[in-house]
Amino acid sequence: MKHVRTTTTTAITLALAATGFAGWAQAAGSGGSAGPNACEGKGSGCVIVSRADVDGDGRSDSVAQTHWGATAEGGDKITTRVHTADGERLQVVTDTQRRMGRDAFFGAAKIDGEAGYELVTKTDLGAHTAYSQVLTYRDGRLTTLKDPRSRYRWVTDGSVWSSVGYKRTTTSTGAVKVIASEAARPANGGAFRQTLYSAQWKNGDWQRLSLLTRTVSASMAGEWSGWNIPYLPSGI
């Protein structure tokens, strides 16, 4: 049965200097105009940003975003729409903290251990830090997926002084594992102090596996910056 579900979310404000960002990305499985169209009847402001299997049924769905209005904080209101291959129409409205424009959509990728692709949208930017909302399909709805440390916003960063990112891999038993990395360099330079937080996907949620703190070189810290997840750009 076709239906529309609407959710509104608001990102948390963090006081960081704004920068430009070019994160427009087309997800795996994109290409061609046949099939569902999430922009159908939505006007010229609606843009198809991805064709990926969001609901996990093995067929490509249509993903679109519309940017409209402005929040009290000076950000955008972004409507993310999904029209699935079986006819479901889903949407979420997100308030960003800065005017993100069409660069807000970062990509679609398999992040958790459920079937289907997650949708990554930038909601705030600092001098070298980005904050993202990750949407996932659950029981006929689009909902926000928390990161392995139970944060509603996924944080990525890359500079000569700091490095924050995520890496997706698997455990020895084949379970999906995501490692959240945070590293900082002391004010006088030298090596980075890195913390690796590992969690596996089990029973519909992230479950902590380990916490490791170590000293690493600048080049090693840099390798962990941003998104180290297939189908997503490697930047922040």
N, C-alpha and C positions, 0 to 999 in steps of 0.2 A: 504494500500500500504506500502510495506516495504521500509524503508529509514534509513539513518544514519545521525545524526546531531552531530557536534563536536563543543565544546566550550572550550576555554582556560581561566583559571582564575589564578591569582597570589595573594597569601596571603601577608599581610603587615608585615614587619619585626619588631619585638619587641626585645630589648636586654635583654634577660633573660637567666639564667644558665640552661643548658640542664640536663634532667634526663632521666632515662629509663622509659618505659611505656608498660604496657601489656593490651591493650584494644581490642584484637580480640574478636568479638562477632558475633554470628549467629542470624539472625533476626527471629521473629515469622513467622511461616509458612514455615520454612526450613525443609529440609529432602527429600531424594529421588533424583534420577537423571533424572526422566522423565520430559518431557516438554522442554521449551526453554533453550539454553545453551549459555550464554554470552561469553564464552571462545572458542566457536567453531571457529577453524581456526586461533586462536590468539597465539599459541605457548605455551611452557611449563611455561613461566613466568606469564601467566594469571591464576588467582585463583578465583574460585567462593566463594564469601563472604556472600551471602545471597540469599534466595528465599522468596521474599515478594511482595505484590501487590503494585507496585510503581505507576502504572497509574490509579489505583482506579476502575478497572473494575470488581473486585471481584475474579480475578484469579492470581495465583502466577507467578511472573516474575523472571528472572534470573539476578543476580547482580554480577559483577566480577570487580576485580582491577588488574592492571599491574603496577609494579614499575620499572621505567627505567631511566637511565641517572642521571644527577645531575644538579641542578641549580647553577647560579653564587654565590648564598648565601650559597651553601653547602647542600641544601635540595634535595628532590626527585621530580621527575615528576611522578604523579600518574594518570593513565587513569582509570576512572570509567566507566564501560560499563553496559548497561541494555538491555536485550533482552526480550521484553514483550511477553505475551502469544498470542497476536494477530499478532506478527511478526515484530514489530518495533524494530530497533536497534539504540540505543542512546549512546552517549559517551561524557564525559567531561574530559579535561586534566587540572590538578591542580598542581601548583608549591607549594611545602611546604618549610618551612624555616629551617627544620632540616631533617636528614635522619630518616624517620619514619619507613621504612620497612613495613612488613605486619601488624604490630600493628596499622597502621594508621586507618584502618576501625574500627569504634566503634560500629555501629549497625544501625538498621532500626526501625523506630517508627512513629506512627501518632503524629505529632507535631502541624501542623496548622489545620484549620477547613475544608480543602478540603479532598476529598476522596483520599485514597492511603497513602503509607508510605514514610516518608522522609529518606534520607541516610546521616548518620553522619560520617565525616572523620576528624581525627586530622591533623592539618596543622602546629602546633608549640607547644612546651612544654617549660615551665620554671621550676624552682625549685619545685613549687607546683601549677602551673597554666597551664591550657591547653587551646588551641584555636582550634576551629573546624569550618569546612565548612558544612553547611546543604544543601543538594541538594534535589530539589522537582520537580515533573513532572508538566509541564504546556504546554498545546497545542502542544504536540508532541516533547517537548524539556525537557532537564534537566537544571534547572536554580538554582541559589543560593537563598535560603530563608533567609531573614534578621531576626534577633532576635527581641523581642518585643520593644527594645530600638533603633531599626533601624540600628543595626550594622551588617555588612556583616559576621563578625566572632562571633561565640558564645563562650563566655568566662566562664570557670569553674575553681574553685580554692578551696583548702582546706588546712588549716594549723592552728597552734595555734594562729595565728595573723590575719587571713583573711578567708573569706568564700564567695564564689560566686557560684550561681547555678540557675537552672530553675525548676519550678514545673508546671505541666499541670493539669488543673482542668476545671470546667465549671461555667458559671454564673447562676444566678437564673432562667434565661430564657432558659438555655441549650446550650448557645453559648460556643465554645471552648475558654478557657482563659489560658494564660501562665503568670506566675509571675516570673520576674527576680529579684533575691535577691543579694545584695552586702552588706557585713558586714566587719568591721575592728575593731581591738582591740587597745586601746591606748598603747603606748610604756611602760607605767608603769603597764600594766596588767588590770585586772578588766573585766567589762562587755563589750560586743560588741555593736557597733552602727550599726544598720541594716537599709537599705533602701529597700523597696519592691515596685517594679514598675509592675503594673498589666495592661495587655492589652488583649482585646478580638479580635477574628478573625471575621471580618465583611467586606463584599463587597471585598473580595480578599486581605485583608491586615490587619495588626495589628492596632487597635485603642485603644488609651490610656484610661484606666478606672480610675486609681487612683495612687497616689504616697504617700507612708507612710514611715516615719522614726521613729524608736523606739529603745529602749535599750533592749537587750536580753542577756541571759546567754550564756556561751561558748557552752554548750550542745545544746541549741536551735539554735545557729548560725550554728553548725555543721550539724544539720538536714537539712539545706538548701544547703549545699555544693554539687556541682556536678549536675548530672542529676536525677531529681525526675520525670521521665517520663516513663510510662509503656513500656516494651520491651527493654529499654536501661539499661546497667549496672549502678549502683548507684554511681560509682566513678567519678573522673574528666576526 
